[in-house]
């Protein structure tokens, strides 16, 4: 029962954290209207969130590996809940951007710390399945949380979703206080920072994994960040009406992430994820370039998101395999590539949307997918690495 409650606390924490990080997508149009600016500008709220997340996720790993997982979990959830709750009262875009920085700093502490804690307690044979399952549950936020954000904004304005998700984060922090293990860390006297990074970055396959994950996150976030805007603009939908299509697309993320667990256990996992992301990039280009009926567009987007998502749990599993006693640091470095990729996807997607329209976003997705496949082919042809 103790382990079950621990895994439940991790799963809930990841779910709500993911919701907080992705909740801006259906709100961009309303935020642009509220602050009298363009969607391309409000889209940069995602950029600053993921930039702060990247700073946090790359620094928290050595701290977690040295002083223990529980203090980091509680501190991250507390900071995250403060950032999201305060965002509901932001009077202007500048303050909202500052609060999204706080949100990113808190959110970046959660995934590397949580997944390292799980890797510590699960055998190597079951690790890929556990990581894939947890990440699939976390991505349910795009099926449940993000559509509910759209409905809440339609019913009560854009501030209501921040209030609701901030309250859930506060409750989640309380849950982790009771259920997260109180195991002792190594202590501040054994705290090391740069040596952990040097050891990990000396591993060639780990460096390649960071590059591949960076490119695949660009493709994912460019597609996801501007999909709701594309549906609203192209099919004359309201913010509330876009909730159901976004839920279907979110199912694609869950399917792809869950499928990544079994794929991560295969010897041919690298060719499989290369083929998957390439196909997903082509589907994204088709989505943004060809006029099709609404539900055909939703189906294409769902397939593209699923295919692009397969690589994420594979890279996480690889990280836990090669990082040994620096698991949080390894997952944190992977998280850095994840968030900088998200920054790139949101930022470059916004620029291309403003300069060349939605087809430019599609070409960005395809280009990032092709690049990741090339890196896999050149540097990641090794068989499955086991601890």
C-alpha positions as CSV (number, residue, x, y, z in Angstrom):
1,X,0.0,0.0,0.0
2,X,2.9,2.4,0.8
3,X,4.4,1.9,-2.7
4,X,1.0,2.3,-4.3
5,X,0.4,5.6,-2.5
6,X,3.8,6.8,-3.5
7,X,3.3,6.0,-7.2
8,X,-0.2,7.6,-7.0
9,X,1.4,10.8,-5.5
10,X,3.9,10.8,-8.4
11,X,1.2,10.2,-11.0
12,X,-1.0,12.9,-9.7
13,X,1.8,15.4,-9.4
14,X,3.0,14.8,-13.0
15,X,-0.6,15.1,-14.3
16,X,-1.3,18.4,-12.7
17,X,2.2,19.8,-13.5
18,X,1.6,18.8,-17.1
19,X,-1.7,20.6,-17.1
20,X,-0.2,23.7,-15.7
21,X,2.5,23.8,-18.4
22,X,0.2,23.2,-21.3
23,X,-2.9,25.1,-20.2
24,X,-2.0,28.2,-22.3
25,X,-2.8,26.6,-25.7
26,X,-6.6,27.1,-25.6
27,X,-6.3,30.5,-23.9
28,X,-4.1,32.3,-26.5
29,X,-7.0,33.9,-28.4
30,X,-8.7,35.1,-25.2
31,X,-5.4,36.4,-23.8
32,X,-4.7,38.3,-27.0
33,X,-8.1,39.9,-26.8
34,X,-7.8,40.8,-23.1
35,X,-4.4,42.4,-23.5
36,X,-5.0,43.9,-27.0
37,X,-2.2,42.1,-28.8
38,X,-1.7,39.2,-31.2
39,X,-1.8,35.4,-30.8
40,X,1.9,35.4,-31.9
41,X,2.7,37.6,-28.9
42,X,0.6,35.8,-26.3
43,X,2.2,32.6,-27.6
44,X,5.4,33.8,-26.1
45,X,3.9,33.1,-22.7
46,X,4.6,29.5,-23.5
47,X,8.2,30.5,-24.5
48,X,9.0,32.1,-21.1
49,X,7.4,29.2,-19.2
50,X,9.5,26.6,-20.9
51,X,12.6,28.8,-20.7
52,X,12.3,29.0,-16.9
53,X,11.4,25.3,-16.9
54,X,14.6,24.6,-18.7
55,X,16.7,26.5,-16.1
56,X,15.0,24.7,-13.3
57,X,15.1,21.2,-14.7
58,X,18.8,21.4,-15.4
59,X,19.8,22.6,-11.9
60,X,17.5,20.5,-9.7
61,X,18.9,17.1,-10.6
62,X,22.2,17.3,-8.5
63,X,20.2,18.7,-5.6
64,X,17.7,15.8,-5.8
65,X,20.5,13.3,-6.1
66,X,22.3,14.8,-3.1
67,X,19.7,15.8,-0.5
68,X,16.8,13.5,-1.4
69,X,13.6,13.4,-3.5
70,X,10.9,14.5,-1.0
71,X,12.1,18.0,-0.2
72,X,12.5,18.8,-3.9
73,X,9.0,17.4,-4.7
74,X,7.4,19.6,-2.0
75,X,9.3,22.7,-2.9
76,X,8.5,22.4,-6.6
77,X,4.8,21.8,-6.1
78,X,4.5,24.8,-3.7
79,X,6.3,27.2,-6.1
80,X,4.2,25.9,-9.0
81,X,0.9,26.4,-7.1
82,X,1.8,29.9,-6.2
83,X,2.7,30.8,-9.8
84,X,-0.5,29.4,-11.2
85,X,-2.8,30.8,-8.6
86,X,-1.3,34.3,-8.8
87,X,-1.6,34.2,-12.6
88,X,-5.4,34.4,-12.2
89,X,-5.0,38.0,-10.8
90,X,-2.5,39.3,-13.4
91,X,-3.5,42.8,-14.4
92,X,-1.4,42.9,-17.6
93,X,0.7,40.8,-19.9
94,X,4.0,41.7,-18.4
95,X,3.0,40.5,-14.9
96,X,1.5,37.3,-16.4
97,X,4.8,36.6,-18.2
98,X,6.6,37.0,-14.9
99,X,4.3,34.6,-13.1
100,X,4.7,32.1,-15.9
101,X,8.4,32.3,-15.2
102,X,7.6,31.3,-11.6
103,X,5.4,28.5,-12.9
104,X,8.2,27.2,-15.1
105,X,10.7,27.3,-12.2
106,X,8.4,25.2,-10.0
107,X,7.3,22.9,-12.7
108,X,10.8,22.1,-13.8
109,X,11.5,20.6,-10.4
110,X,8.8,17.9,-10.6
111,X,9.5,15.5,-13.6
112,X,13.2,14.7,-13.0
113,X,12.8,14.4,-9.3
114,X,9.7,12.2,-9.6
115,X,11.0,9.9,-12.4
116,X,14.3,9.5,-10.5
117,X,12.4,8.5,-7.4
118,X,10.5,5.9,-9.4
119,X,13.7,4.5,-11.0
120,X,15.2,4.2,-7.5
121,X,12.3,1.9,-6.4
122,X,11.6,-0.1,-9.6
123,X,13.8,-2.9,-11.0
124,X,15.5,-2.4,-14.4
125,X,13.3,-5.0,-16.0
126,X,10.1,-3.1,-15.1
127,X,11.5,0.4,-15.4
128,X,10.5,1.0,-19.1
129,X,6.9,-0.1,-18.4
130,X,6.7,2.1,-15.2
131,X,8.1,5.2,-16.9
132,X,5.9,4.7,-20.0
133,X,2.8,4.2,-17.8
134,X,3.4,7.2,-15.6
135,X,4.1,9.5,-18.6
136,X,1.0,8.2,-20.3
137,X,-1.0,9.0,-17.2
138,X,0.6,12.5,-17.1
139,X,-0.3,13.1,-20.7
140,X,-3.9,12.5,-20.0
141,X,-3.8,16.1,-19.0
142,X,-4.1,16.9,-22.7
143,X,-7.2,14.8,-22.9
144,X,-8.9,15.9,-19.7
145,X,-7.2,19.0,-18.3
146,X,-6.7,21.1,-21.4
147,X,-10.2,20.6,-22.8
148,X,-11.6,21.5,-19.4
149,X,-9.4,24.6,-19.5
150,X,-11.1,25.6,-22.7
151,X,-14.6,24.9,-21.3
152,X,-13.8,26.8,-18.1
153,X,-12.5,29.8,-20.1
154,X,-15.6,29.8,-22.2
155,X,-17.9,29.7,-19.2
156,X,-16.0,31.9,-16.7
157,X,-13.2,33.7,-18.6
158,X,-9.5,33.0,-18.9
159,X,-8.8,33.6,-15.2
160,X,-11.0,30.7,-14.0
161,X,-8.7,27.9,-15.3
162,X,-5.7,29.4,-13.4
163,X,-7.8,29.4,-10.2
164,X,-8.9,25.8,-10.6
165,X,-5.5,24.4,-11.6
166,X,-3.7,26.4,-8.9
167,X,-6.0,25.0,-6.3
168,X,-5.4,21.5,-7.5
169,X,-1.7,22.0,-7.3
170,X,-2.0,23.2,-3.7
171,X,-4.0,20.0,-2.9
172,X,-1.4,17.9,-4.7
173,X,1.4,19.4,-2.6
174,X,-0.5,18.4,0.5
175,X,-1.0,14.9,-0.9
176,X,2.8,14.6,-1.5
177,X,3.5,15.8,2.0
178,X,1.7,12.7,3.4
179,X,2.5,10.1,0.7
180,X,5.9,10.9,-0.6
181,X,8.6,8.7,1.1
182,X,10.6,10.3,3.9
183,X,13.8,8.6,2.9
184,X,17.0,10.3,3.8
185,X,19.1,11.9,1.0
186,X,22.9,11.8,0.8
187,X,23.1,15.1,2.6
188,X,24.5,18.5,1.7
189,X,28.0,17.4,2.6
190,X,28.0,15.1,-0.5
191,X,26.4,17.6,-2.8
192,X,28.1,17.7,-6.2
193,X,27.0,19.6,-9.2
194,X,29.4,19.9,-12.2
195,X,31.0,16.5,-11.8
196,X,27.6,14.8,-12.3
197,X,27.1,16.7,-15.5
198,X,30.6,16.0,-16.8
199,X,30.2,12.3,-16.2
200,X,26.9,12.1,-18.1
201,X,27.9,14.3,-21.0
202,X,31.0,12.2,-21.5
203,X,28.7,9.3,-22.7
204,X,28.2,9.6,-26.5
205,X,24.8,8.0,-26.7
206,X,23.5,10.3,-23.9
207,X,24.6,13.4,-25.9
208,X,22.9,12.0,-29.0
209,X,19.7,11.4,-26.9
210,X,19.7,15.0,-25.8
211,X,19.9,16.2,-29.4
212,X,17.2,13.8,-30.6
213,X,14.8,14.7,-27.8
214,X,15.4,18.4,-28.4
215,X,14.4,18.1,-32.1
216,X,11.4,15.9,-31.3
217,X,10.1,18.4,-28.7
218,X,10.3,21.2,-31.2
219,X,8.0,19.2,-33.5
220,X,5.6,18.3,-30.7
221,X,5.3,21.8,-29.2
222,X,5.0,23.6,-32.5
223,X,2.1,21.4,-33.4
224,X,0.4,21.4,-30.0
225,X,0.9,25.1,-29.2
226,X,-0.8,26.4,-32.4
227,X,-3.3,23.6,-33.1
228,X,-6.2,25.2,-31.1
229,X,-5.6,28.5,-32.8
230,X,-5.5,26.7,-36.2
231,X,-8.9,25.1,-35.5
232,X,-10.4,28.4,-34.3
233,X,-9.1,30.3,-37.3
234,X,-9.7,27.8,-40.0
235,X,-13.1,26.4,-38.9
236,X,-14.6,29.4,-37.2
237,X,-14.8,27.7,-33.8
238,X,-15.2,29.2,-30.4
239,X,-12.8,28.5,-27.5
240,X,-15.3,26.2,-25.9
241,X,-16.1,24.3,-29.1
242,X,-12.4,23.5,-29.6
243,X,-12.4,21.5,-26.3
244,X,-13.7,18.3,-27.9
245,X,-11.2,18.2,-30.8
246,X,-8.3,19.0,-28.5
247,X,-9.4,16.1,-26.3
248,X,-9.2,13.7,-29.2
249,X,-5.8,15.0,-30.1
250,X,-4.7,14.6,-26.5
251,X,-5.6,10.9,-26.7
252,X,-2.9,10.7,-29.4
253,X,-0.4,11.9,-26.9
254,X,-1.5,9.3,-24.4
255,X,-1.4,6.5,-27.0
256,X,2.0,7.5,-28.3
257,X,3.6,7.9,-24.8
258,X,2.1,4.6,-23.6
259,X,3.4,2.8,-26.7
260,X,6.8,4.2,-26.0
261,X,7.1,2.0,-22.9
262,X,7.1,-1.4,-24.9
263,X,9.1,0.2,-27.6
264,X,11.8,1.2,-25.1
265,X,12.3,-2.5,-24.2
266,X,13.0,-3.5,-27.8
267,X,16.5,-3.8,-29.4
268,X,15.3,-2.0,-32.5
269,X,13.8,0.9,-30.5
270,X,15.9,3.5,-32.3
271,X,14.9,2.7,-35.9
272,X,11.3,2.5,-34.7
273,X,11.2,6.0,-33.1
274,X,13.0,7.4,-36.1
275,X,10.3,6.1,-38.5
276,X,7.6,7.2,-36.1
277,X,8.7,10.8,-35.8
278,X,9.3,11.1,-39.5
279,X,5.7,10.0,-40.2
280,X,4.4,12.3,-37.6
281,X,6.3,15.3,-39.1
282,X,4.8,14.5,-42.5
283,X,1.3,14.3,-41.0
284,X,1.8,17.7,-39.3
285,X,2.8,19.3,-42.6
286,X,-0.3,17.8,-44.3
287,X,-2.5,19.1,-41.5
288,X,-1.4,22.7,-41.8
289,X,-1.1,22.7,-45.6
290,X,-4.2,21.0,-47.0
291,X,-7.8,22.0,-46.5
292,X,-9.8,19.0,-45.2
293,X,-13.0,18.7,-43.1
294,X,-12.8,19.4,-39.4
295,X,-12.8,15.9,-38.1
296,X,-10.3,14.7,-40.8
297,X,-8.0,17.5,-39.5
298,X,-8.5,16.3,-36.0
299,X,-7.7,12.7,-37.0
300,X,-4.5,13.8,-38.8
301,X,-3.5,15.9,-35.8
302,X,-4.2,13.0,-33.4
303,X,-2.0,10.6,-35.5
304,X,0.8,13.2,-35.8
305,X,0.9,13.9,-32.1
306,X,0.9,10.1,-31.3
307,X,3.7,9.4,-33.7
308,X,5.9,12.3,-32.4
309,X,5.2,11.3,-28.8
310,X,6.6,7.7,-29.0
311,X,10.3,8.8,-28.6
312,X,9.8,10.7,-25.2
313,X,9.5,7.6,-22.9
314,X,12.3,5.8,-24.9
315,X,14.7,8.7,-24.2
316,X,13.7,8.8,-20.5
317,X,14.3,5.1,-20.2
318,X,17.7,5.4,-21.9
319,X,18.6,8.2,-19.4
320,X,17.8,6.1,-16.4
321,X,19.8,3.2,-17.9
322,X,23.0,5.1,-18.3
323,X,22.9,7.6,-15.4
324,X,23.4,5.2,-12.5
325,X,23.6,7.2,-9.2
326,X,22.8,10.5,-11.0
327,X,19.4,9.6,-12.3
328,X,17.7,12.9,-11.4
329,X,20.6,14.7,-13.0
330,X,20.2,12.6,-16.2
331,X,16.5,13.0,-16.4
332,X,17.0,16.7,-15.6
333,X,19.4,17.1,-18.6
334,X,16.9,15.3,-20.8
335,X,14.3,17.7,-19.4
336,X,16.5,20.6,-20.4
337,X,16.5,19.3,-24.0
338,X,12.7,18.8,-23.6
339,X,12.0,22.4,-22.5
340,X,14.5,24.1,-24.7
341,X,12.9,22.2,-27.6
342,X,9.5,23.4,-26.3
343,X,10.8,27.0,-26.3
344,X,12.1,26.5,-29.8
345,X,8.8,25.0,-31.0
346,X,6.7,27.8,-29.4
347,X,9.0,30.6,-30.5
348,X,9.8,29.5,-34.0
349,X,6.2,28.4,-34.5
350,X,5.0,31.9,-33.6
351,X,7.5,33.6,-35.9
352,X,6.6,31.3,-38.8
353,X,2.9,31.7,-38.1
354,X,3.3,35.5,-38.3
355,X,5.4,35.5,-41.4
356,X,4.2,32.5,-43.5
357,X,1.0,31.3,-41.9
358,X,0.2,27.9,-40.7
359,X,2.0,25.9,-43.4
360,X,5.3,27.4,-41.9
361,X,4.5,25.6,-38.7
362,X,4.0,22.4,-40.6
363,X,7.4,22.7,-42.3
364,X,9.0,23.3,-38.9
365,X,7.5,20.1,-37.5
366,X,8.8,18.1,-40.5
367,X,12.2,19.7,-40.4
368,X,12.7,18.9,-36.8
369,X,11.5,15.3,-37.3
370,X,13.9,14.8,-40.2
371,X,16.8,16.2,-38.1
372,X,16.1,13.8,-35.2
373,X,15.9,10.8,-37.5
374,X,19.3,11.7,-39.0
375,X,20.9,11.9,-35.6
376,X,19.4,8.6,-34.6
377,X,20.7,7.0,-37.8
378,X,24.2,8.4,-37.4
379,X,24.8,8.2,-33.6
380,X,22.2,5.9,-31.9
381,X,22.3,2.6,-33.7
382,X,23.5,0.8,-30.6
383,X,21.3,-2.1,-29.3
384,X,19.2,-1.7,-26.2
385,X,21.4,-0.6,-23.3
386,X,20.8,-2.3,-20.0
387,X,22.1,-1.3,-16.6
